[in-house]
Amino acid sequence: MSVQQIKDAIATQKMKCPSCSKPVQQYDNFIEMTAFVSDGAGDSDSGLETAGSKVTLICGNCDWKERTEYWANYIDE
């Protein structure tokens, strides 16, 4: 789950608006959700584990706009 996948889907017009079925034009406020952060106190797992991401999708063709963590559901493969 990355911002690059969202950018690619919008650029190739594969991300579709559920309201008008036209390509989504833009996104805003992308965040990576954190599941775990190592405190560095001898944990075998170091670093950061993510639990997905959230983004605001904006159609641009109609008034549809949605903040979602299920953005991959809007991509036509």
TIVEXFI-971636 format. One record per residue: x, y, z of N, C-alpha, C, CB in turn. Coordinates in Angstrom, 2 decimals, always signed. Glycine has a CB too. Layout:
residues N
pt n_xx X | n_yy Y | n_zz Z | ca_xx X | ca_yy Y | ca_zz Z | c_xx X | c_yy Y | c_zz Z | cb_xx X | cb_yy Y | cb_zz Z
...
***
This chain:
residues 77
pt n_xx +0.83 | n_yy -1.17 | n_zz +0.00 | ca_xx +0.00 | ca_yy +0.00 | ca_zz +0.00 | c_xx +0.89 | c_yy +1.24 | c_zz +0.00 | cb_xx -0.95 | cb_yy -0.01 | cb_zz +1.21
pt n_xx +0.96 | n_yy +1.90 | n_zz -1.10 | ca_xx +1.83 | ca_yy +3.06 | ca_zz -1.13 | c_xx +1.22 | c_yy +4.20 | c_zz -1.92 | cb_xx +3.18 | cb_yy +2.69 | cb_zz -1.72
pt n_xx +1.74 | n_yy +5.36 | n_zz -1.67 | ca_xx +1.29 | ca_yy +6.54 | ca_zz -2.40 | c_xx +1.62 | c_yy +6.40 | c_zz -3.89 | cb_xx +1.94 | cb_yy +7.81 | cb_zz -1.82
pt n_xx +2.67 | n_yy +5.65 | n_zz -4.21 | ca_xx +3.02 | ca_yy +5.47 | ca_zz -5.62 | c_xx +1.94 | c_yy +4.68 | c_zz -6.36 | cb_xx +4.36 | cb_yy +4.75 | cb_zz -5.74
pt n_xx +1.32 | n_yy +3.70 | n_zz -5.71 | ca_xx +0.22 | ca_yy +2.95 | ca_zz -6.33 | c_xx -0.96 | c_yy +3.87 | c_zz -6.63 | cb_xx -0.22 | cb_yy +1.78 | cb_zz -5.42
pt n_xx -1.24 | n_yy +4.77 | n_zz -5.73 | ca_xx -2.33 | ca_yy +5.73 | ca_zz -5.94 | c_xx -2.00 | c_yy +6.66 | c_zz -7.09 | cb_xx -2.60 | cb_yy +6.54 | cb_zz -4.66
pt n_xx -0.78 | n_yy +7.20 | n_zz -7.10 | ca_xx -0.36 | ca_yy +8.09 | ca_zz -8.19 | c_xx -0.44 | c_yy +7.38 | c_zz -9.54 | cb_xx +1.07 | cb_yy +8.58 | cb_zz -7.96
pt n_xx +0.03 | n_yy +6.13 | n_zz -9.61 | ca_xx +0.00 | ca_yy +5.37 | ca_zz -10.85 | c_xx -1.43 | c_yy +5.11 | c_zz -11.32 | cb_xx +0.74 | cb_yy +4.05 | cb_zz -10.68
pt n_xx -2.31 | n_yy +4.74 | n_zz -10.39 | ca_xx -3.71 | ca_yy +4.45 | ca_zz -10.74 | c_xx -4.42 | c_yy +5.69 | c_zz -11.25 | cb_xx -4.45 | cb_yy +3.89 | cb_zz -9.52
pt n_xx -4.12 | n_yy +6.84 | n_zz -10.67 | ca_xx -4.73 | ca_yy +8.09 | ca_zz -11.14 | c_xx -4.14 | c_yy +8.48 | c_zz -12.50 | cb_xx -4.50 | cb_yy +9.24 | cb_zz -10.11
pt n_xx -2.83 | n_yy +8.36 | n_zz -12.66 | ca_xx -2.18 | ca_yy +8.72 | ca_zz -13.93 | c_xx -2.65 | c_yy +7.86 | c_zz -15.09 | cb_xx -0.67 | cb_yy +8.62 | cb_zz -13.79
pt n_xx -2.89 | n_yy +6.58 | n_zz -14.83 | ca_xx -3.33 | ca_yy +5.66 | ca_zz -15.89 | c_xx -4.84 | c_yy +5.57 | c_zz -15.98 | cb_xx -2.75 | cb_yy +4.28 | cb_zz -15.66
pt n_xx -5.54 | n_yy +6.38 | n_zz -15.19 | ca_xx -7.00 | ca_yy +6.46 | ca_zz -15.16 | c_xx -7.65 | c_yy +5.12 | c_zz -14.81 | cb_xx -7.52 | cb_yy +6.94 | cb_zz -16.49
pt n_xx -7.00 | n_yy +4.35 | n_zz -13.94 | ca_xx -7.55 | ca_yy +3.07 | ca_zz -13.50 | c_xx -8.34 | c_yy +3.18 | c_zz -12.20 | cb_xx -6.44 | cb_yy +2.06 | cb_zz -13.33
pt n_xx -8.24 | n_yy +4.33 | n_zz -11.51 | ca_xx -9.00 | ca_yy +4.52 | ca_zz -10.29 | c_xx -10.31 | c_yy +5.21 | c_zz -10.66 | cb_xx -8.19 | cb_yy +5.36 | cb_zz -9.23
pt n_xx -11.43 | n_yy +4.52 | n_zz -10.44 | ca_xx -12.73 | ca_yy +5.00 | ca_zz -10.89 | c_xx -13.59 | c_yy +5.51 | c_zz -9.74 | cb_xx -13.47 | cb_yy +3.91 | cb_zz -11.63
pt n_xx -14.33 | n_yy +6.55 | n_zz -10.01 | ca_xx -15.29 | ca_yy +7.12 | ca_zz -9.06 | c_xx -16.50 | c_yy +6.19 | c_zz -8.96 | cb_xx -15.71 | cb_yy +8.56 | cb_zz -9.49
pt n_xx -16.92 | n_yy +5.82 | n_zz -7.75 | ca_xx -18.09 | ca_yy +4.95 | ca_zz -7.62 | c_xx -19.41 | c_yy +5.67 | c_zz -7.93 | cb_xx -18.15 | cb_yy +4.38 | cb_zz -6.23
pt n_xx -19.39 | n_yy +6.98 | n_zz -7.96 | ca_xx -20.60 | ca_yy +7.75 | ca_zz -8.22 | c_xx -20.88 | c_yy +7.93 | c_zz -9.71 | cb_xx -20.49 | cb_yy +9.10 | cb_zz -7.55
pt n_xx -19.86 | n_yy +8.35 | n_zz -10.48 | ca_xx -20.07 | ca_yy +8.62 | ca_zz -11.90 | c_xx -19.31 | c_yy +7.68 | c_zz -12.82 | cb_xx -19.68 | cb_yy +10.03 | cb_zz -12.21
pt n_xx -18.47 | n_yy +6.80 | n_zz -12.26 | ca_xx -17.67 | ca_yy +5.81 | ca_zz -13.01 | c_xx -16.58 | c_yy +6.41 | c_zz -13.89 | cb_xx -18.58 | cb_yy +4.98 | cb_zz -13.86
pt n_xx -16.31 | n_yy +7.69 | n_zz -13.74 | ca_xx -15.21 | ca_yy +8.32 | ca_zz -14.48 | c_xx -13.94 | c_yy +8.23 | c_zz -13.65 | cb_xx -15.55 | cb_yy +9.80 | cb_zz -14.83
pt n_xx -12.79 | n_yy +8.45 | n_zz -14.25 | ca_xx -11.52 | ca_yy +8.36 | ca_zz -13.51 | c_xx -11.40 | c_yy +9.41 | c_zz -12.41 | cb_xx -10.35 | cb_yy +8.50 | cb_zz -14.47
pt n_xx -10.88 | n_yy +8.99 | n_zz -11.26 | ca_xx -10.58 | ca_yy +9.91 | ca_zz -10.16 | c_xx -9.45 | c_yy +10.82 | c_zz -10.62 | cb_xx -10.20 | cb_yy +9.12 | cb_zz -8.85
pt n_xx -9.56 | n_yy +12.11 | n_zz -10.34 | ca_xx -8.61 | ca_yy +13.10 | ca_zz -10.84 | c_xx -7.47 | c_yy +13.42 | c_zz -9.87 | cb_xx -9.34 | cb_yy +14.35 | cb_zz -11.16
pt n_xx -7.73 | n_yy +13.29 | n_zz -8.55 | ca_xx -6.69 | ca_yy +13.69 | ca_zz -7.60 | c_xx -6.89 | c_yy +13.02 | c_zz -6.25 | cb_xx -6.67 | cb_yy +15.19 | cb_zz -7.44
pt n_xx -5.88 | n_yy +13.17 | n_zz -5.41 | ca_xx -5.94 | ca_yy +12.67 | ca_zz -4.04 | c_xx -5.34 | c_yy +13.73 | c_zz -3.13 | cb_xx -5.20 | cb_yy +11.31 | cb_zz -3.89
pt n_xx -5.61 | n_yy +13.57 | n_zz -1.82 | ca_xx -5.10 | ca_yy +14.53 | ca_zz -0.85 | c_xx -4.92 | c_yy +13.82 | c_zz +0.49 | cb_xx -6.06 | cb_yy +15.76 | cb_zz -0.71
pt n_xx -4.09 | n_yy +14.33 | n_zz +1.33 | ca_xx -3.92 | ca_yy +13.87 | ca_zz +2.72 | c_xx -3.60 | c_yy +12.39 | c_zz +2.85 | cb_xx -5.16 | cb_yy +14.17 | cb_zz +3.50
pt n_xx -2.62 | n_yy +11.90 | n_zz +2.12 | ca_xx -2.19 | ca_yy +10.50 | ca_zz +2.25 | c_xx -1.43 | c_yy +10.33 | c_zz +3.56 | cb_xx -1.31 | cb_yy +10.07 | cb_zz +1.04
pt n_xx -1.77 | n_yy +9.28 | n_zz +4.31 | ca_xx -1.02 | ca_yy +8.94 | ca_zz +5.52 | c_xx -0.82 | c_yy +7.43 | c_zz +5.59 | cb_xx -1.74 | cb_yy +9.44 | cb_zz +6.79
pt n_xx +0.31 | n_yy +7.04 | n_zz +6.08 | ca_xx +0.63 | ca_yy +5.63 | ca_zz +6.33 | c_xx +0.27 | c_yy +5.37 | c_zz +7.80 | cb_xx +2.16 | cb_yy +5.29 | cb_zz +6.03
pt n_xx -0.57 | n_yy +4.36 | n_zz +8.04 | ca_xx -0.99 | ca_yy +4.07 | ca_zz +9.41 | c_xx +0.02 | c_yy +3.12 | c_zz +10.06 | cb_xx -2.41 | cb_yy +3.44 | cb_zz +9.44
pt n_xx +0.39 | n_yy +3.40 | n_zz +11.29 | ca_xx +1.41 | ca_yy +2.66 | ca_zz +12.00 | c_xx +0.79 | c_yy +1.58 | c_zz +12.88 | cb_xx +2.26 | cb_yy +3.60 | cb_zz +12.84
pt n_xx +1.33 | n_yy +0.36 | n_zz +12.80 | ca_xx +0.88 | ca_yy -0.74 | ca_zz +13.65 | c_xx +1.84 | c_yy -0.95 | c_zz +14.80 | cb_xx +0.74 | cb_yy -2.03 | cb_zz +12.84
pt n_xx +3.13 | n_yy -0.71 | n_zz +14.57 | ca_xx +4.14 | ca_yy -1.01 | ca_zz +15.57 | c_xx +5.38 | c_yy -0.16 | c_zz +15.33 | cb_xx +4.50 | cb_yy -2.52 | cb_zz +15.56
pt n_xx +5.93 | n_yy +0.37 | n_zz +16.39 | ca_xx +7.20 | ca_yy +1.10 | ca_zz +16.31 | c_xx +8.12 | c_yy +0.52 | c_zz +17.37 | cb_xx +7.00 | cb_yy +2.65 | cb_zz +16.51
pt n_xx +9.31 | n_yy +0.11 | n_zz +16.97 | ca_xx +10.28 | ca_yy -0.45 | ca_zz +17.91 | c_xx +10.81 | c_yy +0.66 | c_zz +18.80 | cb_xx +11.43 | cb_yy -1.15 | cb_zz +17.17
pt n_xx +10.95 | n_yy +0.33 | n_zz +20.09 | ca_xx +11.50 | ca_yy +1.33 | ca_zz +21.01 | c_xx +13.01 | c_yy +1.20 | c_zz +21.16 | cb_xx +10.85 | cb_yy +1.20 | cb_zz +22.37
pt n_xx +13.60 | n_yy +0.21 | n_zz +20.46 | ca_xx +15.04 | ca_yy +0.04 | ca_zz +20.48 | c_xx +15.58 | c_yy -0.58 | c_zz +21.74 | cb_xx +15.69 | cb_yy +1.35 | cb_zz +20.29
pt n_xx +14.73 | n_yy -1.17 | n_zz +22.57 | ca_xx +15.16 | ca_yy -1.75 | ca_zz +23.84 | c_xx +15.41 | c_yy -3.25 | c_zz +23.71 | cb_xx +14.12 | cb_yy -1.49 | cb_zz +24.93
pt n_xx +16.08 | n_yy -3.66 | n_zz +22.67 | ca_xx +16.43 | ca_yy -5.06 | ca_zz +22.50 | c_xx +15.37 | c_yy -5.88 | c_zz +21.78 | cb_xx +16.70 | cb_yy -5.67 | cb_zz +23.82
pt n_xx +14.40 | n_yy -5.26 | n_zz +21.21 | ca_xx +13.40 | ca_yy -5.99 | ca_zz +20.44 | c_xx +14.06 | c_yy -6.59 | c_zz +19.20 | cb_xx +12.22 | cb_yy -5.07 | cb_zz +20.04
pt n_xx +13.65 | n_yy -7.81 | n_zz +18.87 | ca_xx +14.21 | ca_yy -8.43 | ca_zz +17.68 | c_xx +13.67 | c_yy -7.76 | c_zz +16.42 | cb_xx +13.89 | cb_yy -9.94 | cb_zz +17.66
pt n_xx +12.46 | n_yy -7.24 | n_zz +16.49 | ca_xx +11.90 | ca_yy -6.50 | ca_zz +15.36 | c_xx +12.27 | c_yy -5.04 | c_zz +15.52 | cb_xx +10.34 | cb_yy -6.68 | cb_zz +15.27
pt n_xx +12.99 | n_yy -4.53 | n_zz +14.58 | ca_xx +13.36 | ca_yy -3.11 | ca_zz +14.69 | c_xx +12.66 | c_yy -2.32 | c_zz +13.60 | cb_xx +14.88 | cb_yy -2.92 | cb_zz +14.59
pt n_xx +12.44 | n_yy -1.08 | n_zz +13.87 | ca_xx +11.87 | ca_yy -0.21 | ca_zz +12.87 | c_xx +10.39 | c_yy +0.01 | c_zz +13.01 | cb_xx +12.15 | cb_yy -0.74 | cb_zz +11.54
pt n_xx +9.71 | n_yy +0.06 | n_zz +11.88 | ca_xx +8.33 | ca_yy +0.48 | ca_zz +11.81 | c_xx +7.52 | c_yy -0.53 | c_zz +11.02 | cb_xx +8.22 | cb_yy +1.87 | cb_zz +11.17
pt n_xx +6.39 | n_yy -0.94 | n_zz +11.56 | ca_xx +5.46 | ca_yy -1.79 | ca_zz +10.81 | c_xx +4.22 | c_yy -0.96 | c_zz +10.53 | cb_xx +5.10 | cb_yy -3.11 | cb_zz +11.61
pt n_xx +3.72 | n_yy -1.05 | n_zz +9.31 | ca_xx +2.55 | ca_yy -0.27 | ca_zz +8.94 | c_xx +1.31 | c_yy -1.16 | c_zz +8.87 | cb_xx +2.77 | cb_yy +0.44 | cb_zz +7.60
pt n_xx +0.17 | n_yy -0.54 | n_zz +9.01 | ca_xx -1.11 | ca_yy -1.24 | ca_zz +8.96 | c_xx -2.00 | c_yy -0.62 | c_zz +7.89 | cb_xx -1.81 | cb_yy -1.20 | cb_zz +10.34
pt n_xx -1.44 | n_yy -0.37 | n_zz +6.72 | ca_xx -2.22 | ca_yy +0.23 | ca_zz +5.65 | c_xx -2.01 | c_yy +1.73 | c_zz +5.55 | cb_xx -3.67 | cb_yy -0.07 | cb_zz +5.84
pt n_xx -2.93 | n_yy +2.36 | n_zz +4.83 | ca_xx -2.84 | ca_yy +3.79 | ca_zz +4.61 | c_xx -4.22 | c_yy +4.37 | c_zz +4.39 | cb_xx -1.92 | cb_yy +4.11 | cb_zz +3.42
pt n_xx -4.33 | n_yy +5.67 | n_zz +4.57 | ca_xx -5.58 | ca_yy +6.40 | ca_zz +4.32 | c_xx -5.30 | c_yy +7.53 | c_zz +3.35 | cb_xx -6.20 | cb_yy +6.94 | cb_zz +5.64
pt n_xx -6.31 | n_yy +7.85 | n_zz +2.55 | ca_xx -6.17 | ca_yy +8.91 | ca_zz +1.58 | c_xx -7.54 | c_yy +9.50 | c_zz +1.30 | cb_xx -5.51 | cb_yy +8.39 | cb_zz +0.28
pt n_xx -7.57 | n_yy +10.77 | n_zz +0.92 | ca_xx -8.81 | ca_yy +11.39 | ca_zz +0.46 | c_xx -8.79 | c_yy +11.36 | c_zz -1.06 | cb_xx -8.96 | cb_yy +12.87 | cb_zz +1.01
pt n_xx -9.76 | n_yy +10.69 | n_zz -1.66 | ca_xx -9.89 | ca_yy +10.63 | ca_zz -3.11 | c_xx -10.90 | c_yy +11.67 | c_zz -3.56 | cb_xx -10.32 | cb_yy +9.20 | cb_zz -3.58
pt n_xx -10.57 | n_yy +12.36 | n_zz -4.65 | ca_xx -11.42 | ca_yy +13.44 | ca_zz -5.17 | c_xx -11.68 | c_yy +13.15 | c_zz -6.64 | cb_xx -10.74 | cb_yy +14.85 | cb_zz -4.98
pt n_xx -12.95 | n_yy +12.99 | n_zz -7.00 | ca_xx -13.30 | ca_yy +12.64 | ca_zz -8.38 | c_xx -12.88 | c_yy +13.73 | c_zz -9.35 | cb_xx -14.81 | cb_yy +12.40 | cb_zz -8.49
pt n_xx -13.35 | n_yy +14.94 | n_zz -9.18 | ca_xx -13.03 | ca_yy +16.02 | ca_zz -10.11 | c_xx -14.01 | c_yy +16.11 | c_zz -11.27 | cb_xx -11.65 | cb_yy +15.85 | cb_zz -10.65
pt n_xx -14.78 | n_yy +15.04 | n_zz -11.51 | ca_xx -15.79 | ca_yy +15.05 | ca_zz -12.57 | c_xx -17.18 | c_yy +15.30 | c_zz -11.99 | cb_xx -15.78 | cb_yy +13.72 | cb_zz -13.33
pt n_xx -17.38 | n_yy +14.87 | n_zz -10.74 | ca_xx -18.63 | ca_yy +15.09 | ca_zz -10.02 | c_xx -18.27 | c_yy +15.56 | c_zz -8.60 | cb_xx -19.54 | cb_yy +13.79 | cb_zz -10.00
pt n_xx -19.21 | n_yy +15.61 | n_zz -7.72 | ca_xx -18.96 | ca_yy +16.12 | ca_zz -6.37 | c_xx -18.44 | c_yy +15.06 | c_zz -5.40 | cb_xx -20.21 | cb_yy +16.71 | cb_zz -5.82
pt n_xx -18.18 | n_yy +13.84 | n_zz -5.85 | ca_xx -17.76 | ca_yy +12.76 | ca_zz -4.97 | c_xx -16.36 | c_yy +13.01 | c_zz -4.41 | cb_xx -17.79 | cb_yy +11.43 | cb_zz -5.71
pt n_xx -16.24 | n_yy +12.80 | n_zz -3.09 | ca_xx -14.98 | ca_yy +12.94 | ca_zz -2.38 | c_xx -15.07 | c_yy +12.01 | c_zz -1.18 | cb_xx -14.69 | cb_yy +14.45 | cb_zz -1.94
pt n_xx -14.04 | n_yy +11.21 | n_zz -0.92 | ca_xx -14.11 | ca_yy +10.27 | ca_zz +0.19 | c_xx -12.76 | c_yy +10.06 | c_zz +0.84 | cb_xx -14.66 | cb_yy +8.95 | cb_zz -0.29
pt n_xx -12.75 | n_yy +10.02 | n_zz +2.17 | ca_xx -11.57 | ca_yy +9.68 | ca_zz +2.96 | c_xx -11.67 | c_yy +8.20 | c_zz +3.26 | cb_xx -11.47 | cb_yy +10.55 | cb_zz +4.29
pt n_xx -10.70 | n_yy +7.40 | n_zz +2.84 | ca_xx -10.82 | ca_yy +5.96 | ca_zz +2.95 | c_xx -9.48 | c_yy +5.27 | c_zz +3.16 | cb_xx -11.48 | cb_yy +5.40 | cb_zz +1.73
pt n_xx -9.52 | n_yy +4.13 | n_zz +3.80 | ca_xx -8.36 | ca_yy +3.25 | ca_zz +3.87 | c_xx -8.52 | c_yy +2.10 | c_zz +2.88 | cb_xx -8.16 | cb_yy +2.72 | cb_zz +5.31
pt n_xx -9.65 | n_yy +2.05 | n_zz +2.20 | ca_xx -9.93 | ca_yy +0.99 | ca_zz +1.23 | c_xx -9.82 | c_yy +1.52 | c_zz -0.20 | cb_xx -11.33 | cb_yy +0.40 | cb_zz +1.47
pt n_xx -8.86 | n_yy +2.39 | n_zz -0.44 | ca_xx -8.70 | ca_yy +3.02 | ca_zz -1.75 | c_xx -8.40 | c_yy +2.01 | c_zz -2.85 | cb_xx -7.60 | cb_yy +4.04 | cb_zz -1.69
pt n_xx -7.80 | n_yy +0.88 | n_zz -2.53 | ca_xx -7.48 | ca_yy -0.13 | ca_zz -3.55 | c_xx -8.74 | c_yy -0.71 | c_zz -4.19 | cb_xx -6.66 | cb_yy -1.26 | cb_zz -2.93
pt n_xx -9.87 | n_yy -0.63 | n_zz -3.49 | ca_xx -11.14 | ca_yy -1.13 | ca_zz -4.05 | c_xx -11.62 | c_yy -0.31 | c_zz -5.23 | cb_xx -12.21 | cb_yy -1.15 | cb_zz -2.97
pt n_xx -11.10 | n_yy +0.89 | n_zz -5.40 | ca_xx -11.53 | ca_yy +1.78 | ca_zz -6.48 | c_xx -10.66 | c_yy +1.62 | c_zz -7.74 | cb_xx -11.50 | cb_yy +3.22 | cb_zz -6.01
pt n_xx -9.66 | n_yy +0.77 | n_zz -7.68 | ca_xx -8.76 | ca_yy +0.58 | ca_zz -8.82 | c_xx -9.25 | c_yy -0.58 | c_zz -9.67 | cb_xx -7.30 | cb_yy +0.32 | cb_zz -8.36
pt n_xx -9.46 | n_yy -0.31 | n_zz -10.97 | ca_xx -9.81 | ca_yy -1.35 | ca_zz -11.94 | c_xx -8.52 | c_yy -1.98 | c_zz -12.44 | cb_xx -10.67 | cb_yy -0.77 | cb_zz -13.12
pt n_xx -8.42 | n_yy -3.26 | n_zz -12.34 | ca_xx -7.20 | ca_yy -3.94 | ca_zz -12.80 | c_xx -7.26 | c_yy -4.29 | c_zz -14.25 | cb_xx -6.97 | cb_yy -5.19 | cb_zz -12.01
***
